[in-house]
Amino acid sequence: MKKSFFDIKESKLIPYSDYDKSISKTIENGRGSRELSPFLYSLRRLRNYLILLFAYIAPFNSIRVKLNKWKGVNIGNNVYIGMFVFLDNAYPEYIYIEDKAAINAGSMLVTHFNPYKHFEKISKASVSPVIIKEGALIAIKSIILPGVTIGEYSMVTAGSVVSTDVDAYTIVRGNPASKVANYKRRMT
């Protein structure tokens, strides 16, 4: 895969989810991994939540793209984002969508995983970038998990759950997604 034209953030550990679901504890946990004051973190969280709601139902692609850029998602040119697409709200700046990519209705791109602390021996709470390379297609109701790169001009078929990188010019399908075909010779 060729290098992205975005400056990709490195994966990092984040605080584990806490049993205490009070607003103050949630703010304290969230702001710590972002090095923001509680006030600024609260404002950013509220802003991103409102933008998510509007982008989720916006009737026009240009509005959905613009709102997601405001939220912090890195988006190239001529990108399509369908209605009801969920782009991680906690760490939107870890999502990278290159030129001519399409993410269809009901799909989800998730950049973080923060289980309860009692899982720390088997799983780390972390945030990792999700990269959708140039010309890639994410079909309806697909899920892209943290740390995944979807290669140039690849296709993720409807309802797939992708937990590992997808090579360029490849079709993947299923849960977990597996390679169906490589069509590079047909495209070049």
MISEKE-299037 format. One record per residue (C-alpha): residue number from 1; residue in one letter; chain; x, y, z. Coordinates in Angstrom, 2 decimals. Each point is the difference from the previous one (the first is absolute). Layout:
N
@num=NUM, residuo=A, cadena=A, c1=X, c2=Y, c3=Z
...
! end
This chain:
188
@num=1, residuo=M, cadena=A, c1=0.00, c2=0.00, c3=0.00
@num=2, residuo=K, cadena=A, c1=1.25, c2=3.47, c3=-0.80
@num=3, residuo=K, cadena=A, c1=0.51, c2=2.58, c3=2.72
@num=4, residuo=S, cadena=A, c1=-2.99, c2=2.08, c3=1.10
@num=5, residuo=F, cadena=A, c1=-0.02, c2=3.72, c3=-0.71
@num=6, residuo=F, cadena=A, c1=-1.26, c2=0.61, c3=3.56
@num=7, residuo=D, cadena=A, c1=2.28, c2=0.24, c3=3.02
@num=8, residuo=I, cadena=A, c1=-1.19, c2=-3.18, c3=1.74
@num=9, residuo=K, cadena=A, c1=-0.17, c2=0.00, c3=3.81
@num=10, residuo=E, cadena=A, c1=1.67, c2=-2.84, c3=1.89
@num=11, residuo=S, cadena=A, c1=-2.06, c2=-2.48, c3=2.03
@num=12, residuo=K, cadena=A, c1=0.00, c2=0.72, c3=3.73
@num=13, residuo=L, cadena=A, c1=-1.31, c2=-1.41, c3=3.25
@num=14, residuo=I, cadena=A, c1=-3.00, c2=1.72, c3=1.56
@num=15, residuo=P, cadena=A, c1=-1.66, c2=-0.29, c3=3.43
@num=16, residuo=Y, cadena=A, c1=-2.10, c2=-3.09, c3=0.64
@num=17, residuo=S, cadena=A, c1=-3.73, c2=0.49, c3=0.36
@num=18, residuo=D, cadena=A, c1=-1.01, c2=0.63, c3=3.61
@num=19, residuo=Y, cadena=A, c1=-2.85, c2=-1.52, c3=1.96
@num=20, residuo=D, cadena=A, c1=-0.77, c2=3.49, c3=1.31
@num=21, residuo=K, cadena=A, c1=-2.15, c2=1.47, c3=-2.77
@num=22, residuo=S, cadena=A, c1=-0.39, c2=3.44, c3=1.58
@num=23, residuo=I, cadena=A, c1=0.40, c2=2.95, c3=-2.35
@num=24, residuo=S, cadena=A, c1=2.99, c2=1.36, c3=1.92
@num=25, residuo=K, cadena=A, c1=1.84, c2=-3.34, c3=-0.11
@num=26, residuo=T, cadena=A, c1=-0.77, c2=-0.42, c3=-3.72
@num=27, residuo=I, cadena=A, c1=1.38, c2=3.47, c3=-0.71
@num=28, residuo=E, cadena=A, c1=3.10, c2=-0.62, c3=2.10
@num=29, residuo=N, cadena=A, c1=0.77, c2=-3.31, c3=-1.77
@num=30, residuo=G, cadena=A, c1=-0.60, c2=1.43, c3=-3.47
@num=31, residuo=R, cadena=A, c1=1.91, c2=3.22, c3=0.39
@num=32, residuo=G, cadena=A, c1=3.09, c2=-1.76, c3=1.36
@num=33, residuo=S, cadena=A, c1=0.84, c2=-1.76, c3=-3.27
@num=34, residuo=R, cadena=A, c1=-0.47, c2=3.24, c3=-1.95
@num=35, residuo=E, cadena=A, c1=1.84, c2=2.40, c3=2.33
@num=36, residuo=L, cadena=A, c1=-2.93, c2=2.42, c3=0.12
@num=37, residuo=S, cadena=A, c1=-1.59, c2=1.85, c3=2.87
@num=38, residuo=P, cadena=A, c1=-3.29, c2=-1.49, c3=1.25
@num=39, residuo=F, cadena=A, c1=-1.87, c2=2.99, c3=-1.43
@num=40, residuo=L, cadena=A, c1=1.54, c2=-0.24, c3=-3.48
@num=41, residuo=Y, cadena=A, c1=-0.44, c2=-3.78, c3=-0.06
@num=42, residuo=S, cadena=A, c1=-3.68, c2=0.37, c3=0.96
@num=43, residuo=L, cadena=A, c1=-0.55, c2=2.58, c3=-2.75
@num=44, residuo=R, cadena=A, c1=1.73, c2=-2.20, c3=-2.60
@num=45, residuo=R, cadena=A, c1=-2.03, c2=-3.04, c3=1.04
@num=46, residuo=L, cadena=A, c1=-3.28, c2=1.91, c3=-0.20
@num=47, residuo=R, cadena=A, c1=0.97, c2=1.56, c3=-3.36
@num=48, residuo=N, cadena=A, c1=0.94, c2=-3.39, c3=-1.46
@num=49, residuo=Y, cadena=A, c1=-3.22, c2=-1.55, c3=1.25
@num=50, residuo=L, cadena=A, c1=-2.12, c2=2.70, c3=-1.65
@num=51, residuo=I, cadena=A, c1=1.99, c2=-0.21, c3=-3.24
@num=52, residuo=L, cadena=A, c1=-0.38, c2=-3.80, c3=0.01
@num=53, residuo=L, cadena=A, c1=-3.78, c2=0.33, c3=0.24
@num=54, residuo=F, cadena=A, c1=-0.22, c2=2.51, c3=-2.84
@num=55, residuo=A, cadena=A, c1=2.48, c2=-1.86, c3=-2.24
@num=56, residuo=Y, cadena=A, c1=-1.79, c2=-3.29, c3=0.65
@num=57, residuo=I, cadena=A, c1=-3.24, c2=1.24, c3=-1.55
@num=58, residuo=A, cadena=A, c1=1.15, c2=2.76, c3=-2.35
@num=59, residuo=P, cadena=A, c1=-1.77, c2=-0.41, c3=-3.36
@num=60, residuo=F, cadena=A, c1=2.99, c2=1.01, c3=-2.17
@num=61, residuo=N, cadena=A, c1=3.47, c2=-1.50, c3=-0.23
@num=62, residuo=S, cadena=A, c1=1.74, c2=3.38, c3=-0.09
@num=63, residuo=I, cadena=A, c1=-1.54, c2=0.88, c3=3.38
@num=64, residuo=R, cadena=A, c1=0.94, c2=-3.39, c3=1.52
@num=65, residuo=V, cadena=A, c1=3.60, c2=0.40, c3=-1.17
@num=66, residuo=K, cadena=A, c1=0.28, c2=3.58, c3=1.28
@num=67, residuo=L, cadena=A, c1=-1.50, c2=-0.87, c3=3.40
@num=68, residuo=N, cadena=A, c1=2.35, c2=-2.95, c3=0.45
@num=69, residuo=K, cadena=A, c1=2.97, c2=2.19, c3=-0.89
@num=70, residuo=W, cadena=A, c1=-1.14, c2=2.47, c3=2.69
@num=71, residuo=K, cadena=A, c1=-0.10, c2=-2.91, c3=2.44
@num=72, residuo=G, cadena=A, c1=3.66, c2=-0.73, c3=-0.77
@num=73, residuo=V, cadena=A, c1=-0.16, c2=-2.82, c3=-2.56
@num=74, residuo=N, cadena=A, c1=2.75, c2=0.28, c3=-2.64
@num=75, residuo=I, cadena=A, c1=-1.79, c2=-0.10, c3=-3.37
@num=76, residuo=G, cadena=A, c1=1.44, c2=0.38, c3=-3.52
@num=77, residuo=N, cadena=A, c1=-1.73, c2=1.17, c3=-3.18
@num=78, residuo=N, cadena=A, c1=-3.00, c2=-1.56, c3=-1.76
@num=79, residuo=V, cadena=A, c1=-0.86, c2=-2.20, c3=2.99
@num=80, residuo=Y, cadena=A, c1=-3.46, c2=-1.48, c3=0.47
@num=81, residuo=I, cadena=A, c1=-1.42, c2=-0.55, c3=3.50
@num=82, residuo=G, cadena=A, c1=-3.46, c2=-1.56, c3=0.06
@num=83, residuo=M, cadena=A, c1=-2.82, c2=0.73, c3=2.39
@num=84, residuo=F, cadena=A, c1=0.06, c2=-1.67, c3=3.43
@num=85, residuo=V, cadena=A, c1=3.78, c2=-0.51, c3=-0.12
@num=86, residuo=F, cadena=A, c1=1.64, c2=-0.01, c3=3.45
@num=87, residuo=L, cadena=A, c1=3.54, c2=1.39, c3=0.00
@num=88, residuo=D, cadena=A, c1=1.55, c2=-0.42, c3=3.46
@num=89, residuo=N, cadena=A, c1=-1.10, c2=2.87, c3=2.17
@num=90, residuo=A, cadena=A, c1=2.56, c2=-0.32, c3=2.78
@num=91, residuo=Y, cadena=A, c1=3.10, c2=0.10, c3=-2.22
@num=92, residuo=P, cadena=A, c1=-1.12, c2=1.27, c3=-3.44
@num=93, residuo=E, cadena=A, c1=3.48, c2=1.40, c3=-0.68
@num=94, residuo=Y, cadena=A, c1=1.22, c2=-3.62, c3=-0.36
@num=95, residuo=I, cadena=A, c1=-2.13, c2=-0.55, c3=-3.11
@num=96, residuo=Y, cadena=A, c1=1.59, c2=0.62, c3=-3.42
@num=97, residuo=I, cadena=A, c1=-2.09, c2=-0.19, c3=-3.18
@num=98, residuo=E, cadena=A, c1=1.96, c2=0.61, c3=-3.19
@num=99, residuo=D, cadena=A, c1=-1.24, c2=1.37, c3=-3.36
@num=100, residuo=K, cadena=A, c1=-2.81, c2=-1.75, c3=-1.90
@num=101, residuo=A, cadena=A, c1=-0.81, c2=-2.38, c3=2.87
@num=102, residuo=A, cadena=A, c1=-3.61, c2=-0.93, c3=0.79
@num=103, residuo=I, cadena=A, c1=-1.54, c2=-1.05, c3=3.30
@num=104, residuo=N, cadena=A, c1=-3.57, c2=-1.12, c3=-0.48
@num=105, residuo=A, cadena=A, c1=-3.10, c2=0.23, c3=2.21
@num=106, residuo=G, cadena=A, c1=0.04, c2=-1.49, c3=3.47
@num=107, residuo=S, cadena=A, c1=3.72, c2=-0.75, c3=0.09
@num=108, residuo=M, cadena=A, c1=2.18, c2=0.57, c3=3.07
@num=109, residuo=L, cadena=A, c1=3.66, c2=0.98, c3=0.33
@num=110, residuo=V, cadena=A, c1=1.22, c2=-0.54, c3=3.57
@num=111, residuo=T, cadena=A, c1=3.41, c2=1.24, c3=1.16
@num=112, residuo=H, cadena=A, c1=0.04, c2=-0.86, c3=3.68
@num=113, residuo=F, cadena=A, c1=-0.62, c2=-2.84, c3=2.42
@num=114, residuo=N, cadena=A, c1=-0.20, c2=0.68, c3=3.73
@num=115, residuo=P, cadena=A, c1=-1.28, c2=-3.00, c3=1.97
@num=116, residuo=Y, cadena=A, c1=-0.37, c2=-0.07, c3=3.76
@num=117, residuo=K, cadena=A, c1=3.25, c2=-0.27, c3=1.95
@num=118, residuo=H, cadena=A, c1=-0.71, c2=-3.64, c3=0.98
@num=119, residuo=F, cadena=A, c1=0.94, c2=-0.92, c3=-3.61
@num=120, residuo=E, cadena=A, c1=3.46, c2=1.59, c3=0.17
@num=121, residuo=K, cadena=A, c1=1.80, c2=-3.38, c3=0.11
@num=122, residuo=I, cadena=A, c1=-1.48, c2=-1.04, c3=-3.34
@num=123, residuo=S, cadena=A, c1=-0.66, c2=3.26, c3=-1.83
@num=124, residuo=K, cadena=A, c1=1.38, c2=3.53, c3=-0.07
@num=125, residuo=A, cadena=A, c1=-2.12, c2=3.13, c3=-0.10
@num=126, residuo=S, cadena=A, c1=1.27, c2=1.80, c3=-3.07
@num=127, residuo=V, cadena=A, c1=-0.70, c2=2.25, c3=-2.94
@num=128, residuo=S, cadena=A, c1=1.36, c2=-0.85, c3=-3.46
@num=129, residuo=P, cadena=A, c1=-0.44, c2=1.68, c3=-3.38
@num=130, residuo=V, cadena=A, c1=-2.47, c2=-1.23, c3=-2.60
@num=131, residuo=I, cadena=A, c1=1.19, c2=0.77, c3=-3.52
@num=132, residuo=I, cadena=A, c1=-2.22, c2=-0.22, c3=-3.07
@num=133, residuo=K, cadena=A, c1=2.35, c2=0.30, c3=-2.98
@num=134, residuo=E, cadena=A, c1=-0.72, c2=1.68, c3=-3.32
@num=135, residuo=G, cadena=A, c1=-2.94, c2=-1.40, c3=-1.95
@num=136, residuo=A, cadena=A, c1=-0.99, c2=-2.60, c3=2.63
@num=137, residuo=L, cadena=A, c1=-3.65, c2=-0.97, c3=0.38
@num=138, residuo=I, cadena=A, c1=-1.61, c2=-0.93, c3=3.31
@num=139, residuo=A, cadena=A, c1=-3.41, c2=-1.53, c3=-0.77
@num=140, residuo=I, cadena=A, c1=-3.16, c2=0.45, c3=2.04
@num=141, residuo=K, cadena=A, c1=0.00, c2=-0.92, c3=3.72
@num=142, residuo=S, cadena=A, c1=3.66, c2=-1.03, c3=0.15
@num=143, residuo=I, cadena=A, c1=2.14, c2=0.43, c3=3.12
@num=144, residuo=I, cadena=A, c1=3.66, c2=1.00, c3=-0.11
@num=145, residuo=L, cadena=A, c1=1.80, c2=-0.61, c3=3.30
@num=146, residuo=P, cadena=A, c1=2.92, c2=1.94, c3=1.56
@num=147, residuo=G, cadena=A, c1=3.39, c2=-0.17, c3=-1.69
@num=148, residuo=V, cadena=A, c1=-1.30, c2=-1.16, c3=-3.39
@num=149, residuo=T, cadena=A, c1=1.17, c2=1.33, c3=-3.36
@num=150, residuo=I, cadena=A, c1=-2.22, c2=-0.61, c3=-3.02
@num=151, residuo=G, cadena=A, c1=2.26, c2=-0.05, c3=-3.07
@num=152, residuo=E, cadena=A, c1=-0.27, c2=2.07, c3=-3.19
@num=153, residuo=Y, cadena=A, c1=-3.05, c2=-0.82, c3=-2.14
@num=154, residuo=S, cadena=A, c1=-1.03, c2=-2.86, c3=2.28
@num=155, residuo=M, cadena=A, c1=-3.57, c2=-1.04, c3=0.72
@num=156, residuo=V, cadena=A, c1=-1.53, c2=-1.05, c3=3.31
@num=157, residuo=T, cadena=A, c1=-3.29, c2=-1.75, c3=-0.77
@num=158, residuo=A, cadena=A, c1=-3.27, c2=0.72, c3=1.84
@num=159, residuo=G, cadena=A, c1=-0.19, c2=-0.94, c3=3.66
@num=160, residuo=S, cadena=A, c1=3.66, c2=-0.95, c3=0.33
@num=161, residuo=V, cadena=A, c1=2.02, c2=0.39, c3=3.21
@num=162, residuo=V, cadena=A, c1=3.61, c2=0.88, c3=-0.79
@num=163, residuo=S, cadena=A, c1=2.58, c2=-0.55, c3=2.74
@num=164, residuo=T, cadena=A, c1=3.19, c2=-0.29, c3=-2.09
@num=165, residuo=D, cadena=A, c1=1.52, c2=2.04, c3=-2.84
@num=166, residuo=V, cadena=A, c1=-1.37, c2=-0.44, c3=-3.52
@num=167, residuo=D, cadena=A, c1=2.45, c2=-0.05, c3=-2.92
@num=168, residuo=A, cadena=A, c1=-0.41, c2=2.34, c3=-2.96
@num=169, residuo=Y, cadena=A, c1=-2.41, c2=-1.12, c3=-2.77
@num=170, residuo=T, cadena=A, c1=-1.52, c2=-2.68, c3=2.22
@num=171, residuo=I, cadena=A, c1=-3.58, c2=-0.98, c3=0.81
@num=172, residuo=V, cadena=A, c1=-0.71, c2=-1.20, c3=3.56
@num=173, residuo=R, cadena=A, c1=-3.23, c2=-1.42, c3=1.39
@num=174, residuo=G, cadena=A, c1=-1.44, c2=-1.39, c3=3.23
@num=175, residuo=N, cadena=A, c1=0.47, c2=0.00, c3=3.76
@num=176, residuo=P, cadena=A, c1=2.89, c2=-0.07, c3=0.43
@num=177, residuo=A, cadena=A, c1=0.68, c2=1.37, c3=-3.46
@num=178, residuo=S, cadena=A, c1=2.09, c2=-2.24, c3=-2.22
@num=179, residuo=K, cadena=A, c1=1.45, c2=0.45, c3=-3.46
@num=180, residuo=V, cadena=A, c1=-2.32, c2=-0.90, c3=-2.89
@num=181, residuo=A, cadena=A, c1=2.01, c2=1.26, c3=-2.96
@num=182, residuo=N, cadena=A, c1=2.83, c2=2.20, c3=-1.17
@num=183, residuo=Y, cadena=A, c1=-0.75, c2=1.90, c3=-3.20
@num=184, residuo=K, cadena=A, c1=3.07, c2=2.18, c3=-0.53
@num=185, residuo=R, cadena=A, c1=0.64, c2=-1.40, c3=-3.51
@num=186, residuo=R, cadena=A, c1=-3.51, c2=1.03, c3=-1.06
@num=187, residuo=M, cadena=A, c1=0.41, c2=3.56, c3=1.30
@num=188, residuo=T, cadena=A, c1=3.48, c2=0.91, c3=-1.26
! end
